Amino acid sequence: MNKIELNDLKLKAFTEQDALDYCQLNNINPDNIIYLDLTNNKLKDISGIKLFKNTEYLNLHYNELTDIFDLKDLTQLESLNLKNNKLTDISALKNLINLKNLNLYNNQIKDIFDLKDLTQLESLNLKN
């Protein structure tokens, strides 16, 4: 299995312990996950995401995120969807140099300077 879909569950947190428990219950190695979808929950805490270091596709749209610091070491990410959250600071994205697609639609971002070194970007959505 290289895909996890936990969307539409009204989750408020996806902590490290939540991620470990889910992986253990489902006999999943987090290192093998390429696609992670946590769309349409009520997430405010995504600290468990840091366990999925090899993830290439991450969907976190339609949540209540204000902090994405835990994404900073997911350097394998190629596609990241963060639309419809409550983000103001996206500095955690500056090291994600493999990003090709980034969706930040409908957030409250004030500064995009930290995106300047993301030279692989093919698609960037900053609308609203």
One Martini backbone bead per residue (centre of mass of N, CA, C, O) as a GRO file, in nm:
protein
  128
    1MET     BB    1   0.095   0.037   0.024
    2ASN     BB    2   0.086   0.404  -0.102
    3LYS     BB    3  -0.200   0.489   0.034
    4ILE     BB    4  -0.381   0.764   0.200
    5GLU     BB    5  -0.735   0.804   0.304
    6LEU     BB    6  -0.865   1.083   0.528
    7ASN     BB    7  -1.150   1.187   0.433
    8ASP     BB    8  -1.433   1.316   0.576
    9LEU     BB    9  -1.384   1.288   0.928
   10LYS     BB   10  -1.344   1.540   1.124
   11LEU     BB   11  -1.060   1.595   1.186
   12LYS     BB   12  -0.843   1.779   1.421
   13ALA     BB   13  -0.610   1.553   1.427
   14PHE     BB   14  -0.255   1.454   1.319
   15THR     BB   15  -0.061   1.295   1.495
   16GLU     BB   16   0.194   1.095   1.560
   17GLN     BB   17   0.018   0.885   1.706
   18ASP     BB   18  -0.199   0.859   1.492
   19ALA     BB   19  -0.010   0.762   1.266
   20LEU     BB   20   0.104   0.515   1.411
   21ASP     BB   21  -0.162   0.372   1.466
   22TYR     BB   22  -0.261   0.349   1.176
   23CYS     BB   23  -0.017   0.189   1.068
   24GLN     BB   24  -0.035  -0.049   1.262
   25LEU     BB   25  -0.334  -0.139   1.204
   26ASN     BB   26  -0.248  -0.147   0.870
   27ASN     BB   27   0.037  -0.236   0.802
   28ILE     BB   28   0.224   0.037   0.775
   29ASN     BB   29   0.478   0.210   0.607
   30PRO     BB   30   0.554   0.540   0.596
   31ASP     BB   31   0.785   0.516   0.370
   32ASN     BB   32   0.560   0.409   0.141
   33ILE     BB   33   0.420   0.681   0.120
   34ILE     BB   34   0.301   0.887  -0.157
   35TYR     BB   35  -0.014   0.921  -0.074
   36LEU     BB   36  -0.186   1.198   0.097
   37ASP     BB   37  -0.528   1.229   0.234
   38LEU     BB   38  -0.681   1.520   0.433
   39THR     BB   39  -0.952   1.603   0.332
   40ASN     BB   40  -1.212   1.746   0.478
   41ASN     BB   41  -1.164   1.860   0.767
   42LYS     BB   42  -1.044   2.001   1.105
   43LEU     BB   43  -0.750   2.072   1.088
   44LYS     BB   44  -0.467   2.189   1.314
   45ASP     BB   45  -0.302   1.914   1.346
   46ILE     BB   46   0.004   1.778   1.155
   47SER     BB   47   0.251   1.625   1.299
   48GLY     BB   48   0.231   1.331   1.156
   49ILE     BB   49   0.346   1.396   0.867
   50LYS     BB   50   0.660   1.365   0.924
   51LEU     BB   51   0.659   1.042   0.875
   52PHE     BB   52   0.612   1.107   0.548
   53LYS     BB   53   0.898   1.154   0.373
   54ASN     BB   54   0.798   1.019   0.072
   55THR     BB   55   0.597   1.212  -0.004
   56GLU     BB   56   0.444   1.355  -0.311
   57TYR     BB   57   0.127   1.361  -0.227
   58LEU     BB   58  -0.061   1.639  -0.078
   59ASN     BB   59  -0.378   1.667   0.096
   60LEU     BB   60  -0.519   1.977   0.282
   61HIS     BB   61  -0.785   2.060   0.202
   62TYR     BB   62  -1.028   2.169   0.390
   63ASN     BB   63  -0.933   2.320   0.663
   64GLU     BB   64  -0.768   2.473   0.980
   65LEU     BB   65  -0.495   2.585   0.900
   66THR     BB   66  -0.204   2.782   1.046
   67ASP     BB   67   0.017   2.541   1.056
   68ILE     BB   68   0.314   2.404   0.848
   69PHE     BB   69   0.589   2.313   0.979
   70ASP     BB   70   0.570   1.987   0.931
   71LEU     BB   71   0.659   2.019   0.611
   72LYS     BB   72   0.972   2.101   0.589
   73ASP     BB   73   1.082   1.774   0.540
   74LEU     BB   74   0.910   1.720   0.259
   75THR     BB   75   1.120   1.694  -0.010
   76GLN     BB   76   0.938   1.496  -0.209
   77LEU     BB   77   0.743   1.692  -0.286
   78GLU     BB   78   0.524   1.775  -0.577
   79SER     BB   79   0.230   1.788  -0.434
   80LEU     BB   80   0.034   2.071  -0.296
   81ASN     BB   81  -0.271   2.106  -0.100
   82LEU     BB   82  -0.396   2.426   0.075
   83LYS     BB   83  -0.671   2.492   0.030
   84ASN     BB   84  -0.881   2.618   0.247
   85ASN     BB   85  -0.750   2.785   0.488
   86LYS     BB   86  -0.546   2.975   0.757
   87LEU     BB   87  -0.302   3.100   0.612
   88THR     BB   88   0.000   3.321   0.652
   89ASP     BB   89   0.246   3.115   0.674
   90ILE     BB   90   0.499   2.972   0.424
   91SER     BB   91   0.804   2.910   0.514
   92ALA     BB   92   0.802   2.587   0.520
   93LEU     BB   93   0.831   2.568   0.188
   94LYS     BB   94   1.133   2.650   0.101
   95ASN     BB   95   1.252   2.329   0.094
   96LEU     BB   96   1.046   2.231  -0.147
   97ILE     BB   97   1.218   2.175  -0.437
   98ASN     BB   98   1.006   1.951  -0.581
   99LEU     BB   99   0.788   2.133  -0.646
  100LYS     BB  100   0.519   2.162  -0.898
  101ASN     BB  101   0.253   2.176  -0.711
  102LEU     BB  102   0.068   2.469  -0.584
  103ASN     BB  103  -0.202   2.519  -0.346
  104LEU     BB  104  -0.325   2.851  -0.195
  105TYR     BB  105  -0.608   2.886  -0.208
  106ASN     BB  106  -0.780   3.050   0.020
  107ASN     BB  107  -0.611   3.245   0.212
  108GLN     BB  108  -0.384   3.463   0.438
  109ILE     BB  109  -0.148   3.556   0.269
  110LYS     BB  110   0.128   3.804   0.280
  111ASP     BB  111   0.389   3.620   0.185
  112ILE     BB  112   0.600   3.482  -0.103
  113PHE     BB  113   0.915   3.474  -0.077
  114ASP     BB  114   0.962   3.157   0.000
  115LEU     BB  115   0.914   3.070  -0.322
  116LYS     BB  116   1.171   3.154  -0.496
  117ASP     BB  117   1.327   2.848  -0.485
  118LEU     BB  118   1.087   2.704  -0.655
  119THR     BB  119   1.194   2.597  -0.964
  120GLN     BB  120   0.978   2.347  -1.028
  121LEU     BB  121   0.742   2.509  -1.074
  122GLU     BB  122   0.430   2.485  -1.271
  123SER     BB  123   0.209   2.530  -1.031
  124LEU     BB  124   0.032   2.831  -0.907
  125ASN     BB  125  -0.209   2.902  -0.643
  126LEU     BB  126  -0.326   3.245  -0.512
  127LYS     BB  127  -0.607   3.280  -0.492
  128ASN     BB  128  -0.748   3.488  -0.247
   0.00000   0.00000   0.00000
